[in-house]
Amino acid sequence: MAKISKASVIFAILLIAAILCVYGPGLNNQLIFDDLRLVELNFFDAYGSLLQFKQRMLSYGSFVWVQDLFGEGWWKQRIFNLVLHVLTVGALYALFKSLLSRTQFPHDIEHQDHFQASRDAALRVGLIVFALNPVAVYVVGYLIQRSILMATLFAVLACFTYVRGLETGRIGWFIGAVLCYVAAALSKEQAALTVAMAVPLYIYVRRPTWKKIMIVSGATAAVLALAVGAVLSIYGNLIGNLIDNQSVAYLKQLQAIDPNIGGKVYGLSILNQAALFFVYGFLWVIPYVGAMSIDMRPAFPMSFGSALHLIGALAYVALLLTSIWVVLRKDGVLRFAALCLLFPLLWFATEFATVWLQDPLVLYRSYLWAVGIPGLIAIVLTGFKPRTIYIIGVILALVFGGLAAERVMSMQTPESVWEDAASKVDLKAPANAVGRYRPYLNLGTERMARGRFVQAERDFITADALNDLNGNARFSIGVAQSQQKKYPDAIRSFKAAEDKGYTGQTLWYQRAEVYAALGHPKEAFDAYGTALTTGGSDVNDNEGAKQLTEQIHLRRAEMGMSIQKYDDAVKDYEAALKTSPQSSRARVGLAMALTGKGESAKAKEQMDALIAKTPSGPAFYARAMAQYGLKNIAEALKDLDQATQADPANAQRYAMAKAQISSASAPKQ
């Protein structure tokens, strides 16, 4: 085993310290967007077993194992992400150091006294660019994207152990390569194409005959076919198809521009992704954070004649073919550069598998494709004096690290991450830049949750103008207006949302709440009733939906009481009690409804039981009304006194009831 140099140890310590400086302030960042999958009721139950084959079982399972070992706390999970990132950087160093040792540089460079030190320094600067890159924040600082983080680590380890196997001929290295490849694929399906690198790495290390190249290529194709089959067994027939409902909705928006786009959307998606390959590369090398966000929405090409897309696609194909040819036919630095380019070029081919309308440009996936950057930077800098290279490295560390720290801070809260994304939406982009509404819709949702209804309404209006899906933004405008007591405007917004396709319980519930606030109990009662009988996309079989249904029953019952529909009120209160048997609000309401029906004895019996268990002002008040219905005036007045003692905040209400009962029961003069 090669001895680790003192310089390597010092560099590792300094780089780890720099990584901690970038990511340390974000250890207590809140969960954002897709991170919320981690708090779904069944996430930690669904993962953690290696005996159940499922998507991303290794990366998602790691959340369970980290929690089991170290306890709860998202900061602990973030530290594990940092560990994975550091290990990935270390694996890249081992891989490229091995490959660079086999690379012949120009004669004048190799014969410099400082050549080896220059080459090592150049590779280390390449690692700085990767480790402190702002784009990497969208993986390392975004918890749920651990899948691509782990996939990249194991993919690089698979390549390294494979290279070591080729160098030493030892079977143990090849077994390690297979295990790392399987681990990569079980972390994220995009890593399945790692096996494709077996051929160029084999050619680079061994310089084999054409016959051996064909044999290795055939074996690689067989393994790749098995990997693709495994992916398809999980995801179904995703090749060339739309894989989610939002993509289907976006296609409809594109069809409004060109009704015939459906038949060519897969080909156009390939064209688009090939062009976006260079956007990813640009952002890794020139980290312009003004073009980085959690939700990026470039225009989708409407024809195969779209100039920029066509140029990008042709450039991708040309670069791929040229890189393959150079690895096969050339030597030296040019050959190594082509090998470095084949890492992203081959891995990126997964982007051509399906139709990308929902997430056409997402930065976290590019972490895997960026592994060739340290090698390419090493080529550029090798030959300069080590001191000069390290000065460049310090400057790059300060620039890239500072920008990365800014990206970490932009992800502090859901509101901050969506505010950042919204600020980078091109409001003047063409209509085929579908999905631009989402940052504004999510930003408005976060602001409304914090009571900033005016700002939220503005965000929702922008989302609506950007052609959001199915009237979600228009509905949210109505909710924000309702919270501002702009009730007539809210009614109009709910109607507009319905016209755009928004349906479900929440629409009718919010509409009913507005009617109730306007003092229209009959309309509110009817709207609550419609909410109970209307299904829709916003109704799911989860705890939140159950709570909403219970709330609707309670509110409908209360409106029913105000318009003397006591039978309906009784049914609604009983329905609420089936969901929450211990609900005092429902039990008190039921007693009041029974009293309204003339069943005061039954109402009193129920309140006797409730008061014996949990006495409260409303319970005493309900029993007082039942006592009054039974002509027990003295007992009714006594209960009202007890209601006042138990609930002084509503003393005026109880005093008014007491006065009314006293007045009604007083002998006429």
Secondary structure, DSSP 4 states (H G I P E B T S, - for coil): -PPPPHHHHHHHHHHHHHHHHHHGGGTTPPP-GGGGGGGSTTHHHHSS-SSS--TTHHHHHHHHHHHHHH-S-HHHHHHHHHHHHHHHHHHHHHHHHHHHTTPPPPHHHHTSTTHHHHHHHHHHHHHHHHHT-GGGHHHHTSGGGHHHHHHHHHHHHHHHHHHHHHHH--HHHHHHHHHHHHHHHHH-GGGGGGGGGHHHHHHHHH---HHHHHHHHHHHHHHHHHHHHHHHHHH-S-TTS--SHHHHHHHHHHHHH-TTGGGGHHHHHHHHHHHHHHHHHHHHHS--GGG--SSB-PPPPSSTT-HHHHHHHHHHHHHHHHHHHHHHH--HHHHHHHHHHHHHHHHGGGGGSS--SSSSB-GGGHHHHGGGHHHHHHHHHTTS-HHHHHHHHHHHHHHHHHHHHHHHHHTSSHHHHHHHHHHT--TTS-TTSTTTTHHHHHHHHHHHHTT-HHHHHHHHHHHHHTT-STTHHHHHHHHHHHHTT-HHHHHHHHHHHHHTT--SHHHHHHHHHHHHHTT-HHHHHHHHHHHHH---TT--SSHHHHHHHHHHHHHHHHHHHHTT-HHHHHHHHHHHHHH-TT-HHHHHHHHHHHHHHT-HHHHHHHHHHHHHHS--HHHHHHHHHHHHHTT-HHHHHHHHHHHHHH-GGGHHHHHHHHHHHHHHHSPP-
